[in-house]
């Protein structure tokens, strides 16, 4: 007796056409290249170092630190404001998923720490030379990240001097940016820098939710 041929249960299904799902817009989990280019054109590390060199040119040694701190305080605010503006205009799927979850569940706690982290990533990836911001901690209490081989510190060393870079006035740049972000997200946060490139070879920042 001939062996019965195995029945192909999917034969009829294969003949039947079916509609393909088409996303309403391309989904991207990467940062928009135009957004990164715009940030880099205005706040790129080398450009900022050039601006600092011009700001402290001809200043006495005693006035260099004061001038540099004022420079970075003003620029740090502008840097994060631009980051927030572009981050909201050029949304990516990562942040959209979070915001959609907040809309569905009405739970504002879902914004932390993901939304602040995303703006931090945009700010640094748009102005530094690395492809990923090392996140040290990401939980319900702390967002901590590290900036290794800071291009801005290197730029200040080259355009100004190593001694000017070692003043770490650029800390005011990052800390003012974090304070600007804190005000935007309207969260009770405390920002702290726990390591510096001049002393430790890298900068490390902690943002604590209170």
TITORZA-487022 format. One record per residue: residue in one letter; chain; x, y, z of N, C-alpha, C in turn. Coordinates in Angstrom, 2 decimals, padded with zeros to 5 digits. Layout:
N
r  c  n_u  n_v  n_w  ca_u  ca_v  ca_w  c_u  c_v  c_w
a  A  X  Y  Z  X  Y  Z  X  Y  Z
...
END
This chain:
210
r  c  n_u  n_v  n_w  ca_u  ca_v  ca_w  c_u  c_v  c_w
x  A  000.85  -001.20  000.00  000.00  000.00  000.00  000.88  001.24  000.00
x  A  000.59  002.10  -000.93  001.40  003.32  -001.03  001.23  004.18  000.21
x  A  002.32  004.76  000.63  002.28  005.63  001.81  001.51  006.92  001.51
x  A  000.59  007.27  002.38  -000.23  008.47  002.17  000.65  009.71  002.19
x  A  000.37  010.56  001.25  001.15  011.81  001.15  000.76  012.74  002.28
x  A  001.75  013.32  002.95  001.47  014.23  004.07  000.69  015.43  003.58
x  A  -000.33  015.76  004.32  -001.19  016.88  003.95  -000.52  018.20  004.30
x  A  -000.52  019.12  003.35  000.06  020.45  003.58  -001.05  021.36  004.09
x  A  -001.06  021.54  005.42  -002.13  022.33  006.03  -002.05  023.81  005.66
x  A  -000.90  024.25  005.19  -000.73  025.67  004.88  -000.91  025.97  003.39
x  A  -001.24  024.92  002.60  -001.34  025.09  001.16  -002.39  026.12  000.79
x  A  -003.58  025.99  001.36  -004.66  026.93  001.03  -004.36  028.32  001.58
x  A  -003.75  028.35  002.76  -003.43  029.66  003.34  -002.42  030.41  002.48
x  A  -001.50  029.65  001.91  -000.48  030.28  001.06  -001.09  030.89  -000.19
x  A  -002.23  030.33  -000.63  -002.88  030.84  -001.83  -003.68  032.11  -001.54
x  A  -003.98  032.32  -000.29  -004.86  033.42  000.09  -004.02  034.68  000.36
x  A  -004.26  035.75  -000.38  -003.51  036.99  -000.13  -003.93  037.62  001.20
x  A  -003.03  038.30  001.82  -003.34  038.96  003.08  -002.67  040.33  003.10
x  A  -003.30  041.29  003.76  -002.75  042.65  003.78  -001.53  042.74  004.69
x  A  -000.54  043.46  004.27  000.63  043.70  005.10  000.41  044.95  005.94
x  A  000.85  044.90  007.21  000.74  046.08  008.07  001.77  047.11  007.63
x  A  001.30  048.32  007.43  002.18  049.42  007.07  002.18  050.44  008.19
x  A  003.35  050.68  008.77  003.44  051.67  009.84  003.10  053.05  009.31
x  A  002.41  053.88  010.10  002.05  055.22  009.64  003.25  056.10  009.35
x  A  004.39  055.80  009.98  005.63  056.52  009.68  006.80  055.62  010.05
x  A  007.95  055.83  009.45  009.08  054.98  009.77  009.44  055.06  011.25
x  A  009.65  053.92  011.88  010.03  053.90  013.29  011.55  053.93  013.39
x  A  012.06  054.82  014.21  013.50  054.91  014.40  013.82  054.93  015.88
x  A  014.77  054.10  016.29  015.23  054.10  017.66  016.58  054.81  017.78
x  A  017.03  055.42  016.69  018.29  056.16  016.68  018.01  057.66  016.68
x  A  019.03  058.43  017.05  018.87  059.87  017.04  018.86  060.37  015.60
x  A  018.02  061.35  015.34  017.93  061.93  014.01  019.25  062.61  013.65
x  A  019.77  062.31  012.48  021.08  062.84  012.07  021.06  064.36  011.88
x  A  019.94  064.89  011.37  019.84  066.34  011.20  019.89  067.04  012.56
x  A  019.21  066.45  013.55  019.21  067.02  014.89  020.63  067.04  015.46
x  A  021.34  065.94  015.32  022.71  065.86  015.81  023.60  066.88  015.11
x  A  023.42  067.03  013.80  024.21  068.00  013.04  023.96  069.43  013.51
x  A  022.70  069.75  013.81  022.37  071.10  014.26  022.96  071.38  015.64
x  A  022.94  070.41  016.52  023.56  070.59  017.82  025.06  070.76  017.70
x  A  025.66  069.93  016.85  027.11  069.97  016.68  027.55  071.31  016.05
x  A  026.72  071.84  015.15  027.06  073.10  014.48  027.07  074.28  015.45
x  A  026.31  074.17  016.53  026.21  075.28  017.48  026.96  075.02  018.79
x  A  027.02  073.74  019.19  027.61  073.42  020.49  028.66  072.31  020.42
x  A  029.20  072.06  019.25  030.27  071.07  019.13  031.43  071.43  020.03
x  A  032.11  070.41  020.54  033.17  070.63  021.53  034.26  071.58  021.03
x  A  034.71  071.39  019.81  035.78  072.23  019.28  035.32  073.68  019.12
x  A  034.07  073.86  018.69  033.52  075.20  018.53  033.41  075.92  019.87
x  A  032.94  075.19  020.88  032.82  075.79  022.22  034.19  076.15  022.77
x  A  035.17  075.31  022.54  036.53  075.60  023.00  037.07  076.87  022.32
x  A  036.77  077.04  021.04  037.18  078.24  020.33  036.52  079.49  020.94
x  A  035.23  079.37  021.25  034.50  080.50  021.85  035.07  080.86  023.22
x  A  035.42  079.83  023.99  036.01  080.09  025.31  037.35  080.80  025.15
x  A  038.17  080.34  024.22  039.48  080.96  024.00  039.32  082.44  023.67
x  A  038.32  082.77  022.86  038.07  084.17  022.52  037.59  084.95  023.73
x  A  036.78  084.31  024.59  036.21  085.00  025.76  037.26  085.33  026.80
x  A  038.30  084.48  026.94  039.31  084.71  027.98  040.57  085.36  027.44
x  A  040.62  085.59  026.15  041.80  086.19  025.54  042.11  087.55  026.16
x  A  043.34  087.73  026.58  043.76  089.01  027.16  043.37  089.19  028.61
x  A  042.68  088.21  029.20  042.27  088.31  030.60  043.45  087.98  031.51
x  A  043.47  088.63  032.65  044.49  088.31  033.64  044.22  086.93  034.20
x  A  045.25  086.33  034.77  045.11  084.98  035.31  043.98  084.89  036.32
x  A  043.83  085.95  037.11  042.78  085.95  038.13  041.38  086.03  037.55
x  A  041.26  086.61  036.36  039.94  086.79  035.75  039.54  085.63  034.83
x  A  040.50  084.79  034.48  040.20  083.71  033.54  039.13  082.77  034.08
x  A  039.28  082.32  035.33  038.31  081.38  035.90  036.94  082.02  036.02
x  A  036.87  083.25  036.49  035.59  083.94  036.64  034.89  084.09  035.29
x  A  035.65  084.51  034.28  035.09  084.69  032.95  034.63  083.37  032.36
x  A  035.43  082.33  032.53  035.10  081.02  031.99  033.85  080.44  032.64
x  A  033.72  080.61  033.95  032.54  080.07  034.64  031.26  080.79  034.18
x  A  031.34  082.10  034.01  030.19  082.86  033.53  029.85  082.43  032.10
x  A  030.87  082.22  031.30  030.70  081.76  029.91  029.97  080.42  029.87
x  A  030.42  079.47  030.67  029.83  078.13  030.64  028.45  078.08  031.28
x  A  028.20  078.94  032.25  026.87  078.99  032.86  025.84  079.45  031.83
x  A  026.15  080.48  031.10  025.23  080.98  030.06  025.08  079.96  028.94
x  A  026.20  079.39  028.49  026.16  078.49  027.35  025.51  077.14  027.71
x  A  025.70  076.71  028.96  025.10  075.45  029.39  023.58  075.49  029.35
x  A  023.03  076.62  029.72  021.57  076.79  029.65  021.10  076.75  028.21
x  A  021.79  077.48  027.34  021.42  077.52  025.92  021.55  076.13  025.29
x  A  022.59  075.40  025.67  022.84  074.05  025.14  021.68  073.11  025.45
x  A  021.24  073.09  026.71  020.16  072.18  027.06  018.82  072.66  026.50
x  A  018.60  073.96  026.45  017.36  074.47  025.85  017.26  074.05  024.39
x  A  018.37  074.13  023.67  018.38  073.71  022.27  018.19  072.20  022.16
x  A  018.81  071.47  023.06  018.65  070.01  023.09  017.20  069.62  023.29
x  A  016.53  070.26  024.23  015.12  069.96  024.51  014.25  070.31  023.30
x  A  014.51  071.48  022.72  013.74  071.90  021.56  013.87  070.89  020.41
x  A  015.10  070.52  020.09  015.33  069.59  018.99  014.85  068.18  019.34
x  A  015.03  067.80  020.59  014.59  066.48  021.01  013.09  066.30  020.88
x  A  012.35  067.38  021.10  010.89  067.32  020.97  010.45  067.44  019.52
x  A  011.21  068.18  018.72  010.87  068.33  017.30  011.22  067.08  016.49
x  A  012.34  066.44  016.86  012.81  065.25  016.15  012.67  064.04  017.08
x  A  011.45  063.67  017.31  011.18  062.57  018.24  011.65  061.24  017.66
x  A  012.04  060.32  018.54  012.41  058.97  018.12  011.49  057.97  018.82
x  A  011.51  056.76  018.34  010.55  055.76  018.84  010.77  055.44  020.31
x  A  011.99  055.53  020.78  012.28  055.24  022.19  011.44  056.12  023.10
x  A  011.52  057.44  022.87  010.80  058.37  023.74  009.31  058.33  023.46
x  A  008.91  058.05  022.22  007.49  057.98  021.90  006.80  056.85  022.65
x  A  007.46  055.71  022.79  006.90  054.59  023.52  006.65  054.98  024.98
x  A  007.61  055.70  025.58  007.47  056.12  026.97  006.31  057.09  027.12
x  A  006.24  058.08  026.24  005.17  059.09  026.34  003.80  058.47  026.07
x  A  003.74  057.51  025.15  002.48  056.82  024.90  002.02  056.04  026.12
x  A  002.97  055.45  026.84  002.64  054.71  028.06  002.11  055.64  029.14
x  A  002.71  056.84  029.22  002.23  057.83  030.19  000.80  058.26  029.84
x  A  000.53  058.49  028.55  -000.80  058.90  028.11  -001.84  057.83  028.40
x  A  -001.47  056.57  028.17  -002.43  055.47  028.38  -002.71  055.23  029.85
x  A  -001.65  055.27  030.67  -001.79  054.90  032.07  -001.97  056.10  032.99
x  A  -001.65  057.29  032.47  -001.78  058.48  033.29  -000.81  058.51  034.46
x  A  000.29  057.79  034.34  001.27  057.68  035.42  002.52  058.49  035.07
x  A  002.63  059.68  035.67  003.75  060.56  035.38  005.09  059.99  035.87
x  A  005.01  059.02  036.80  006.24  058.43  037.33  007.01  057.68  036.25
x  A  006.33  057.31  035.16  007.00  056.60  034.08  008.00  057.49  033.35
x  A  007.87  058.81  033.52  008.78  059.73  032.85  010.19  059.63  033.39
x  A  010.30  059.25  034.66  011.62  059.13  035.31  012.07  057.69  035.30
x  A  013.33  057.42  034.99  014.39  058.35  034.59  014.56  058.45  033.07
x  A  013.61  057.87  032.33  013.80  057.69  030.89  013.84  059.00  030.11
x  A  012.94  059.92  030.43  012.91  061.19  029.69  014.17  062.02  029.96
x  A  014.55  062.24  031.24  015.80  062.96  031.47  017.01  062.27  030.82
x  A  017.05  060.95  030.88  018.18  060.24  030.28  018.25  060.49  028.77
x  A  017.09  060.51  028.12  017.09  060.69  026.66  017.64  062.06  026.28
x  A  017.26  063.11  027.05  017.78  064.44  026.75  019.28  064.52  027.04
x  A  019.72  063.85  028.09  021.16  063.80  028.38  021.90  063.14  027.22
x  A  021.36  062.04  026.71  021.99  061.35  025.60  022.05  062.22  024.35
x  A  020.96  062.91  024.06  020.94  063.80  022.89  021.99  064.89  023.04
x  A  022.05  065.50  024.23  022.98  066.60  024.47  024.43  066.19  024.23
x  A  024.81  065.05  024.77  026.21  064.64  024.68  026.55  063.98  023.34
x  A  025.65  063.16  022.82  025.93  062.52  021.54  025.95  063.55  020.41
x  A  025.27  064.68  020.63  025.25  065.74  019.63  026.46  066.65  019.69
x  A  027.31  066.49  020.74  028.42  067.42  020.89  029.76  066.74  021.16
x  A  029.72  065.45  021.50  030.96  064.72  021.79  031.30  063.78  020.64
x  A  032.36  063.00  020.80  032.84  062.14  019.72  032.56  060.66  019.95
x  A  031.85  060.31  021.03  031.53  058.91  021.26  030.12  058.60  020.77
x  A  029.82  057.31  020.61  028.55  056.87  020.04  027.53  056.46  021.09
x  A  027.95  056.39  022.35  027.03  055.98  023.40  027.44  056.63  024.71
x  A  026.46  057.14  025.45  026.73  057.70  026.77  026.72  056.56  027.78
x  A  027.82  056.31  028.47  027.84  055.24  029.47  026.91  055.55  030.65
x  A  025.84  054.80  030.77  024.91  054.97  031.88  025.34  054.06  033.02
x  A  025.66  054.65  034.16  026.14  053.89  035.32  024.98  053.34  036.13
x  A  023.97  054.17  036.35  022.79  053.76  037.10  021.54  054.31  036.42
x  A  020.48  053.52  036.44  019.20  053.95  035.90  018.12  053.22  036.68
x  A  017.62  053.87  037.73  016.57  053.25  038.54  015.62  054.32  039.05
x  A  014.76  053.97  039.97  013.74  054.90  040.44  014.29  056.00  041.35
x  A  015.56  055.90  041.70  016.15  056.88  042.59  017.27  057.69  041.94
x  A  018.05  057.05  041.07  019.25  057.71  040.55  019.41  057.46  039.05
x  A  019.80  058.52  038.36  020.30  058.42  037.00  021.75  058.90  037.05
x  A  022.68  058.01  036.72  024.09  058.36  036.77  024.74  058.01  035.43
x  A  025.61  058.89  034.96  026.27  058.65  033.69  027.70  059.18  033.73
x  A  028.51  058.67  032.81  029.92  059.01  032.76  030.27  059.60  031.39
x  A  031.16  060.59  031.38  031.66  061.18  030.14  033.15  060.85  030.03
x  A  033.49  059.82  029.26  034.90  059.43  029.12  035.56  060.21  027.98
x  A  036.82  060.49  028.12  037.58  061.14  027.05  036.83  062.35  026.49
x  A  036.51  063.29  027.37  035.70  064.45  026.99  036.39  065.28  025.90
x  A  035.70  065.45  024.79  036.24  066.23  023.68  036.34  067.71  024.03
x  A  035.45  068.19  024.89  035.50  069.60  025.28  036.74  069.87  026.13
x  A  037.02  069.00  027.09  038.22  069.14  027.92  039.47  069.14  027.04
x  A  039.50  068.23  026.09  040.65  068.16  025.17  040.75  069.42  024.33
x  A  039.60  069.94  023.89  039.59  071.16  023.09  040.07  072.36  023.87
x  A  039.67  072.46  025.15  040.11  073.57  026.00  041.62  073.48  026.23
x  A  042.11  072.26  026.43  043.55  072.06  026.61  044.33  072.55  025.40
x  A  043.78  072.29  024.22  044.45  072.66  022.97  044.29  074.14  022.65
x  A  043.06  074.65  022.78  042.78  076.03  022.35  043.20  077.07  023.39
x  A  043.15  076.69  024.65  043.50  077.62  025.73  044.83  077.19  026.35
x  A  044.76  076.24  027.25  045.96  075.64  027.84  045.52  074.51  028.76
x  A  046.46  073.66  029.09  046.16  072.56  030.01  045.75  073.11  031.37
x  A  046.39  074.18  031.79  046.09  074.75  033.10  044.67  075.30  033.14
x  A  044.22  075.89  032.04  042.84  076.40  031.97  041.87  075.23  031.99
x  A  042.18  074.17  031.26  041.31  073.00  031.25  041.21  072.40  032.64
x  A  042.32  072.36  033.37  042.34  071.76  034.70  041.54  072.54  035.73
x  A  041.17  073.78  035.40  040.29  074.55  036.29  038.90  073.92  036.35
x  A  038.59  073.11  035.34  037.29  072.42  035.26  036.11  073.38  035.31
x  A  036.28  074.56  034.70  035.15  075.49  034.59  034.06  074.90  033.69
x  A  034.45  073.93  032.86  033.46  073.28  031.99  032.44  072.48  032.80
x  A  032.73  072.22  034.07  031.74  071.57  034.94  030.47  072.42  035.03
x  A  030.66  073.74  035.01  029.50  074.64  035.06  028.62  074.48  033.82
x  A  029.24  074.10  032.71  028.51  073.85  031.46  027.55  072.68  031.65
x  A  028.08  071.57  032.14  027.26  070.36  032.32  026.25  070.52  033.46
x  A  026.66  071.13  034.55  025.76  071.27  035.70  024.62  072.24  035.41
x  A  024.91  073.32  034.68  023.85  074.25  034.31  022.89  073.60  033.33
x  A  023.41  072.78  032.44  022.55  072.04  031.51  021.61  071.11  032.28
x  A  022.13  070.41  033.29  021.29  069.50  034.09  020.24  070.28  034.87
x  A  020.60  071.45  035.37  019.63  072.25  036.11  018.53  072.76  035.18
x  A  018.90  073.11  033.95  017.91  073.53  032.95  016.97  072.39  032.61
x  A  017.52  071.18  032.52  016.70  069.99  032.27  015.76  069.72  033.43
x  A  016.26  069.88  034.65  015.43  069.68  035.85  014.21  070.59  035.82
x  A  014.41  071.83  035.47  013.30  072.78  035.43  012.31  072.43  034.33
x  A  012.82  071.91  033.21  011.93  071.57  032.10  011.03  070.39  032.44
x  A  011.58  069.35  033.04  010.78  068.16  033.35  009.95  068.34  034.61
x  A  010.20  069.43  035.35  009.44  069.76  036.55  009.44  068.61  037.56
x  A  010.63  068.12  037.84  010.81  067.07  038.83  011.71  067.56  039.96
x  A  011.52  066.98  041.13  012.39  067.30  042.26  013.66  066.48  042.13
x  A  014.72  067.12  041.63  015.97  066.43  041.37  017.13  067.18  042.01
x  A  018.16  066.43  042.36  019.40  067.01  042.86  020.53  066.52  041.96
x  A  021.30  067.46  041.41  022.38  067.13  040.50  023.73  067.20  041.22
x  A  024.61  066.26  040.91  025.91  066.22  041.57  026.97  065.68  040.61
x  A  028.13  066.32  040.60  029.26  065.80  039.85  030.20  065.12  040.84
x  A  030.47  063.83  040.61  031.25  063.05  041.58  032.66  062.73  041.08
x  A  032.94  063.01  039.82  034.28  062.79  039.27  034.53  063.81  038.18
x  A  035.81  064.20  038.01  036.15  065.19  036.99  037.30  064.67  036.14
x  A  037.32  065.11  034.89  038.36  064.67  033.97  039.75  065.08  034.44
x  A  039.87  066.27  035.00  041.18  066.76  035.45  041.76  065.87  036.55
x  A  040.89  065.36  037.41  041.35  064.55  038.55  041.28  063.06  038.29
x  A  040.18  062.61  037.65  039.90  061.19  037.54  040.05  060.62  036.13
x  A  040.20  061.51  035.15  040.32  061.04  033.77  038.98  060.91  033.07
x  A  037.90  061.19  033.76  036.54  061.17  033.21  035.66  061.99  034.13
x  A  034.52  062.42  033.62  033.52  063.10  034.44  032.37  062.14  034.72
x  A  031.79  062.24  035.89  030.65  061.39  036.25  029.63  062.25  036.99
x  A  028.38  062.08  036.59  027.30  062.90  037.14  026.19  062.01  037.70
x  A  025.63  062.44  038.83  024.50  061.75  039.46  023.32  062.71  039.50
x  A  022.19  062.24  039.05  020.92  062.99  039.15  020.03  062.15  040.06
x  A  019.72  062.68  041.23  018.94  061.94  042.24  017.53  062.50  042.33
x  A  016.55  061.61  042.36  015.16  062.01  042.50  014.80  062.05  043.98
x  A  014.21  063.15  044.41  013.85  063.30  045.83  012.36  063.45  046.00
END
